[in-house]
Amino acid sequence: MDGNGLTTLPILEETFYALSRKQYSYKVSLTNEGLHLTKSGDDGTEKTDLIHIRDIIGCKCMRNSGKSDHCACRPAKAGTAEAARGGTAETDECRVRVPYVEAGDCSAYLCVYAFVLKNVGAKNKKRDKMTVTLRFRNYRSYDENSRVATKWKLAIKSLLQARCEDGTIVAPSDDHYLGNRLLVIVNPKSGVGKSREIFQRKIVPILNMADVDYDLHITCMQNDARNLMRTSNIYKWGRGVVVLGGDGLMFEVINGLMERSDWQRAFEYLTLSVIPGGSGNGMAKSISFETNEPYNPDPILISALNIVSGNRCPMDLVRVETRTQVVYSFLSIGWGFIADIDIESERIRMLGSPRFTIWSIARLIGLRSYPARLSYSKINDLETETRMNNYARGTSGDFQEVADDEPVSIEFGIDPLEEFAVRARVESFSSLISKHTAFMSVNEAPSFSSIPDVIEGSEVWVRGPLSKLPPLSDPVPSDWVVVEDEFVMIHASYLSHISEDVIIAPKSKLNDGVIWLLVIKNGISRTTFLQFLLGLSSGNHLAVPNVEMIPVRAFRLEPLSEGSHLVVDGELLKHSPVQAEIMPGITNVYARQKFS
């Protein structure tokens, strides 16, 4: 029995031989833990290595092509073992050498792909690819050998599907595996403009190793992904939706889903994921940070592995309301210093992430403050709050849909002071003009129709959970804290990182039900503020004087002058009072288990 009370008896077991400088035999056993490789030498010594099931991403059966003396499978950094009839293998060349091609090779090959942790406990921890190639040739016909290899393949795939969130093994659930097709949305202009190259060179091989079918959508205009999510039959993508680009692309996807009449079912069905291709990449880094994955050596690899071998984990969203619109945010709301940098540095976007550092220096020299009224509902007991949010996620009381024929309680164009007077339901809409999207169907994907045009002037409603806050025109609840002052910056975060190198809320979790409100008032010196900026990369900024981090359920910010920018997930909103509230765990993302 292992630590989880599961049996470690072999599901399948076979003896293989490998020829190198010495003759070794391998006993290969498949258990619930993974693939056990026990090497026996001529001197009787044994050594067992375990490739854990959580590190395996897929496997494939292959056959020698007969065109050369090499197997069609050419794994990298791999050991090769041959089933009990003998033969040779070249582990140094990382490929299988098949000696009897001229007589007809009846062998069947199984390649098992894994990405294992190396240098655990060190600063240079990383994941390396490992491929184990097993050659089955116990029988004189390929069909018989192929049946044995296929039996191993199906057993491994069954274990891969049975992985669940807490590391135990359970029976596969139809709820989690409604389909194997993935939608990948690529913004070709995000970051430094290499998203297409990243997808073809680094993502496609991993999806192929994991046997994941995918459709590819290349965005061609702003709000393209938003339109796609709003109008498409998303239920064909049971594996989920992946965005390759910046955080702004994920913002479009989430808000497009919130514009659907079936928004609740959509969020329950889909699992979202992100592959970093922008300048900030805060969500990708936050997921790796929480699960203790080695992000920095290869961010794209780690994020891709989340998709093919990660678990479905709940993530909070935040409902953001201004005088003219409602949007849903997954990352942060900024006003003041950091928001100004985010927007004003766009003019040097071609430099990539260093643009933030360059603009920070310029803004530090001319440090500004802005008058505002900040109100918030503070969380005094984080542990109790988290338990309550976990309970709320198990109920459906907070998340209600309005029937398609139900009248909406608000119309825009009325007096701004009265626009939210009726609170039964607050909606926002925008007039959008959509062109046909550039859709590329790949990997033998079925045909997909372009997004239908949206008639100019038509209304697109933002739906989602009901708000528990009073209208912006009404006073905040009496138990809220209200502060009116001059502020250098106010930044609300619900993920640990707002970019790859800025850990703004170290205690934040994907689904803790907390908005972490960072507040810096006027009066901080440039020297002290510089210490704050330098500490953002390590989390030490919270120890700097005059820096407050307040856990809240909701807040309202009312700027008393213009000048700063209001930024949500890197997207600029119109200058306006704003209020936000946490919506615990209403979406799901791919994230690996946390292991030390």
TIVEXVEX-417460 format. One record per residue (C-alpha): residue in one letter; x, y, z. Coordinates in steps of 0.5 Angstrom, whole numbers, plus 2048, in hexadecimal, padded with zeros to 3 digits. Layout:
<rs>
aXYZ ...
</rs>
This chain:
<rs>
m800800800 d8028077FF g80180D803 n7FA80E800 g7F8807802 l7F88057FB t7FB7FE7F8 t8027FE7F5 l8017F87F2 p8037F87EB i7FD7F97E6 l8027F67E0 e8097F37E1 e80E7F17DB t8167F07DB f81A7F47D6 y8217F47D4 a8267F97D2 l82C7F97CF s8327FE7D1 r8397FD7D3 k8367F87D8 q8307F37D7 y82A7F67DB s8237F37DC y81D7F77DE k8177F57E2 v8127FA7E0 s80C7FB7E4 l8067FF7E4 t8028017EA n7FE8067ED e80480A7EE g80780A7E7 l80C8067E3 h8118037E8 l8188017E4 t81C7FC7E8 k8237FB7E5 s8277F57E6 g82E7F47E5 d8327EE7E4 d8357EF7EB g82E7EE7EE t82D7F57F0 e8267F87EF k8248007EE t81D8027ED d81B8097EA l81480B7EB i81180F7E5 h80B8127E9 i8048127E6 r8038197E7 d80981B7E3 i8078167DD i80381A7D8 g8028157D2 c80480F7CE k80480C7C7 c8048067C4 m8098067BE r80B8017B8 n8128017B5 s8118047AE g8167FF7AB k8198057A7 s8208047AB d8238017B1 h8208067B6 c8198067B9 a81480B7B7 c81480D7BE r81A8117C0 p8198147C7 a81E8197CA k8228177D0 a81F8117D1 g82080A7D3 t81E8047CE a81C7FD7D1 e81A7F77CD a8167F17CF a8187EB7D0 r81B7E87CA g8217EC7CA g8247F27C5 t8287F87C5 a8277FF7C7 e82B8057C7 t82980A7CD d82F80F7CC e82C8107C5 c8258117C8 r82280C7C2 v8208057C1 r8248017BD v8207FB7BA p8257F67B7 y8217F17B3 v81D7F67AE e81F7F27A8 a81B7EC7AB g8157F07AD d8157F37B3 c80E7F17B7 s8107F57BD a80B7FA7C1 y80E8007C4 l80B8047CA c80E80B7CB v80C80E7D2 y80D8157D3 a80E8187DA f81181F7DC v81481E7E3 l8178237E8 k81E8237E8 n8238277EE v81D8277F3 g81E82B7F9 a8238307F5 k8228367F1 n8238337EB k81E82E7EB k81B82D7E4 r8178287E1 d81A8237DB k81781F7D6 m8188177D7 t8168127D2 v81680B7D3 t8158077CD l8137FF7CE r8147FA7C8 f80F7F47C8 r8117EE7C4 n80F7E87C8 y80B7E67C2 r80C7E57BB s8077E97B8 y8067F17B9 d7FF7F07BA e8007EC7C1 n8067F07C3 s8017F77C2 r7FC7F47C6 v8017F37CC a8037FA7CB t7FC7FD7CA k7FA7FA7D1 w8007FE7D4 k7FE8047D1 l7F78037D3 a7F98027DA i7FD8087DA k7F880D7D7 s7F380A7DC l7F780C7E2 l7F88137DF q7F18147DE a7F08127E6 r7F48177E8 c7F181C7ED e7F28227F1 d7F581F7F7 g7F981A7F4 t7F58147F6 i7F380F7F0 v7EB80F7EF a7E780C7E9 p7E78117E3 s7E18157E3 d7DD8187DD d7DC81E7E0 h7E48207DF y7E581C7D9 l7DF81E7D4 g7E381F7CE n7EB81F7CC r7EA8257C8 l7EE82C7CA l7ED8337C7 v7F38367C6 i7F283E7C5 v7F98417C3 n7FA8497C3 p7FF84A7BE k8018517C0 s8028507C7 g8088517CB v80E8517C6 g80A84E7C0 k80C8477C1 s8068437C3 r80583F7BC e80C83D7BD i80B83B7C4 f8058377C2 q8088337BD r80F8327BF k80D8317C7 i80682F7C8 v80482B7C2 p8098257C4 i8078257CB l7FF8257C9 n80181F7C4 m80581B7C9 a7FF81C7CE d7FA81A7C8 v7F68207C9 d7F28227C3 y7F282A7C2 d7EF82F7BE l7F38367BD h7F083D7BC i7F48427BA t7F18497BD c7F184F7B8 m7EE8547BB q7ED8577C2 n7E78537C6 d7E884E7C1 a7E88487C6 r7E384C7CA n7DE84B7C4 l7E08447C3 m7DE8427CA r7D88457CA t7D58427C3 s7D983C7C3 n7D68357C5 i7DB8347CA y7D982D7CC k7DD82A7C7 w7E382C7CB g7E38277D0 r7EA8277D2 g7EA82F7D3 v7EC8367D0 v7F38387D0 v7F683F7CE l7FD8407CC g7FE8477CD g7FE84D7D2 d7F984D7D8 g7F48527D4 l7F384C7CF m7F08487D6 f7EC84E7D7 e7E984E7D1 v7E78467D2 i7E48477D9 n7E084D7D7 g7DE84A7D0 l7DB8447D4 m7D88497D9 e7D484B7D3 r7D08457D2 s7C98437D4 d7CC83C7D7 w7D283F7DA q7D183B7E0 r7D18357DD a7D78377D8 f7DC8387DE e7DA8327E2 y7DB82E7DB l7E28327D9 t7E98317DC l7ED8377DA s7F58387D9 v7FA83D7D7 i80183C7D4 p8058427D5 g8068467CE g80584D7D1 s8098537D5 g8068517DB n80484A7DC g80184B7E3 m7FC8457E3 a8018407E0 k8068427E6 s8018427EB i7FF83B7EA s8068387EA f80883C7F0 e8028397F4 t8038327F1 n80B8337F2 e80D8317EB p8138337E8 y8118397E4 n81783D7E2 p81B8387DE d8168377D9 p80F83B7DA i80C8387D4 l80D8317D6 i80B8317DD s8048347DA a80382F7D5 l80482A7DA n7FF82D7DE i7FA82B7D8 v7FC8247D7 s7FD8227DE g7FA8277E2 n7F48277E6 r7ED82B7E6 c7EE8307EC p7E98357EE m7EB83C7ED d7E88437EF l7E58487EB v7E48507ED r7DE8537EA v7E085A7E9 e7DA8607E8 t7DB8677E5 r7D686C7E4 t7D586A7DC q7D78627DC v7D885C7E0 v7DE8577DF y7E18517E2 s7E98517E4 f7ED84B7E6 l7F484F7E7 s7F38567EA i7F185D7EA g7F68637EA w7F586A7EB g7FB86F7EC f80286D7EC i8028667E9 a7FC8677E5 d80086D7E1 i8068697E0 d8018647DD i7FE8687D8 e80386E7D7 s8098687D5 e8058667CF r80886A7CB i80F8667CC r80B85F7CB m81085D7C6 l81585C7CC g8118577D0 s8118567D7 p81785B7D8 r8128617D6 f80F8617DD t8168627E1 i8188677DC w81186B7DD s81186A7E5 i81886E7E5 a8158747E1 r80F8747E5 l8138737EC i81687A7EA g81087D7E9 l80C87A7EF r80587C7EF s7FF87B7F4 y7F787C7F3 p7F187D7F7 a7EC8787F8 r7E78757FD l7E986D7FE s7E3869802 y7E4861803 s7E185B807 k7E785980B i7E885180C n7EA851813 d7EB849814 l7EE84680D e7ED83F80F t7E683F811 e7E584380A t7E883E806 r7E4838809 m7DE83C808 n7E083D801 n7E1836800 y7DA834802 a7D783A7FE r7DA8367F8 g7D78307F9 t7D08337F9 s7CC8377F3 g7C983C7F7 d7CE8427F5 f7CE8407EE q7C78417EA e7C58427E3 v7C08477E0 a7BB8437DB d7BC8467D4 d7B58497D4 e7B684C7DB p7B68547DB v7BC8577DC s7BC85D7E2 i7C08627DF e7C18667D9 f7C786B7D7 g7C68727D5 i7C38747DB d7C58797E0 p7CC8767E3 l7CA8777EA e7C48737E9 e7C686D7E4 f7C78687EA a7C186A7EE v7BD8637EC r7C285E7EF a7BE8577EE r7C38567E8 v7C985B7E6 e7CB8597DE s7CF85D7DA f7D085D7D2 s7D485F7CC s7D38607C5 l7D885C7C1 i7D985B7BA s7DD8547B8 k7E08527B2 h7E184B7B0 t7E68487B4 a7ED8447B1 f7EC83D7B4 m7F18387B2 s7EE8317B3 v7F482C7B4 n7F68257B6 e7F08227B2 a7EB8267B6 p7E48277B3 s7E282D7AF f7E08337B3 s7DC8397B1 s7DE8407B2 i7DB8447B7 p7D48477B5 d7D584F7B4 v7D28537B9 i7CD8587B7 e7CF85F7B8 g7CC8627BE s7CA85B7C1 e7CA85A7C8 v7CF8557CC w7CD8547D3 v7D28537D8 r7CF84D7DD g7D284A7E3 p7D08497EA l7CC84E7EE s7CF8547F1 k7CF8547F9 l7D185B7F9 p7CD8627F9 p7CD8667F3 l7D386B7F2 s7CE8717F3 d7CC86E7FA p7D086E800 v7D4868802 p7D2864808 s7D386780F d7D8861811 w7DD86380B v7E386780C v7E486E809 v7EA871807 e7EB878804 d7F287A802 e7F787B7FD f7FA8757FA v8008737F6 m7FD86C7F4 i7F78677F6 h7F88617F3 a7F385B7F4 s7F68547F2 y7F384D7F3 l7F98497F0 s8008497F3 h80384C7ED i8018527E8 s8078507E4 e80C84B7E3 d81184F7E8 v80C8537EC i80984F7F2 i8048547F5 a80084F7F9 p80484A7FC k7FF847800 s7FA8477FB k7F78407F8 l7F383E7F2 n7ED83D7F6 d7ED8407FD g7E78457FC v7EC84B7FE i7ED8527FA w7F48547FC l7F485C7FD l7FB85F7FC v7FA8667FF i80086C7FF k7FE872801 n8018797FF g80787B804 i80C875802 s813877800 r8168757F9 t81B8717FD t81686D801 f81286C7FA l81886A7F7 q8198657FC f8128637FB l8138627F3 l81985E7F5 g8158597F9 l8108587F4 s8148527F1 s81584E7F8 g80F8507FC n813854801 h80F85B7FF l80A859804 a80F85B809 v810862807 p80E86780B n80786B809 v805865805 e7FF861807 m7FC85B804 i7F485A806 p7F0853805 v7E9855803 r7E3852800 a7E18597FC f7E38607FB r7E18667F8 l7E686B7F5 e7E38727F4 p7E98777F0 l7E887E7F2 s7EC8817EC e7EE87E7E5 g7F587D7E4 s7F68757E5 h7F486F7E1 l7EF86A7E3 v7F28637E1 v7EF85C7E1 d7F38567DF g7F785B7DB e7F185E7D8 l7F08657D8 l7E98677DB k7E686E7DA h7E78737E0 s7E18717E5 p7E086F7EC v7E18687ED q7DF8627F1 a7E185B7F2 e7DF8557F5 i7E284E7F5 m7DE8487F2 p7E18427F5 g7E383C7F1 i7DE83D7EB t7E383B7E6 n7E88357E5 v7EF8357E3 y7F48307E1 a7FA82F7E7 r7FE82A7E9 q7FE8277F0 k80382A7F5 f8098267F7 s80F8287FB 
</rs>
